[in-house]
Amino acid sequence: MNGQTVHFDRNAPVGIFDSGVGGLTVMRQIRRLLPQEHLIYLGDTARVPYGTKSPETVIRYATRCAQTLTERGIKLLVVACNTASAYALDALRAGLQVPIIGVVEPGARAAVRSTRSGKIGVIGTPGTVRSGAYERVIHRLAPNTQVFLQACPLFVPLAEEGWVRGDVPFLAANRYLGRLKQRQVDTLVLGCTHYPLLRGVIRKVMGPDVSLVDSARETARETRRILSAAGLIRGNAGPGKNLFLVTDNPNTFSGTGARFWGHPLEHVEWVDLNP
């Protein structure tokens, strides 16, 4: 960002992007907390997943998504992708004037508030786990906290296929989460926007005494806080509108995305991110 003060229109939309459909869990929570806001969601479905890409590639993809949304006049950008938040947030903040929040810091702060034993588990995509982003933020906030990371790559396809109950997801969760149970974590961060759909099976494996931190919910609270502090809440001007943008087949996105959004998607448009 340059040193100039930029003024944003409180009636402008909030922009949200993810590599695919998972960020809809973030948008859903934002819509629940801020029903009056206009929301634009961009799913980079042509280049999903980001979780297996190099940091340089993630930064390049995230920058193009952010530029596309800022060109539509947004007042706040939500990076609703844990991998993009881990790798690209600094680059985005350096290059854009719009306020930007990611999903890592809100989730990490909530985990630090929640833990009683000082043992926190974090599950996410391989990219998010490799980045160490959650670990860095948690240790900055609470240096003596123990953080245990676990990649759960099968959780994403299970969520997208709707396999969120039954033996198959339970067996996968039991395999992934066994080490975290052995470490006796008392707080578990769902460090991927797909994972709230598997909350039930994760709860079954971890037990009732482990607090589950939903980064999507925490990011929605952070969105409301930042808009309020900046005087950018839209006000009582009626319900906000939703617009969904995708970089691949809109019909495929609509079918899968309905599971994450909670009801059928409307106003899905294709966009080309190529320069």
HELIX and SHEET records of a PDB file:
HELIX    1   1 LEU A   24  LEU A   33  1                                  10    
HELIX    2   2 PRO A   55  THR A   70  1                                  16    
HELIX    3   3 ASN A   82  GLY A   95  1                                  14    
HELIX    4   4 VAL A  104  SER A  114  1                                  11    
HELIX    5   5 PRO A  126  SER A  131  1                                   6    
HELIX    6   6 ALA A  133  LEU A  141  1                                   9    
HELIX    7   7 PHE A  155  GLU A  161  1                                   7    
HELIX    8   8 ASP A  167  GLN A  182  1                                  16    
HELIX    9   9 TYR A  195  LEU A  198  5                                   4    
HELIX   10  10 ARG A  199  MET A  206  1                                   8    
HELIX   11  11 SER A  215  ALA A  229  1                                  15    
HELIX   12  12 PRO A  250  TRP A  261  1                                  12    
SHEET    1   A 6 ILE A 100  GLY A 102  0                                        
SHEET    2   A 6 LEU A  76  VAL A  79  1                                        
SHEET    3   A 6 VAL A  14  ASP A  18  1                                        
SHEET    4   A 6 LEU A  39  GLY A  43  1                                        
SHEET    5   A 6 ASN A 242  VAL A 246  1                                        
SHEET    6   A 6 VAL A 268  TRP A 270  1                                        
SHEET    1   B 4 GLN A 146  ALA A 151  0                                        
SHEET    2   B 4 LYS A 119  GLY A 124  1                                        
SHEET    3   B 4 THR A 187  LEU A 190  1                                        
SHEET    4   B 4 SER A 211  ASP A 214  1                                        
END                                                                             
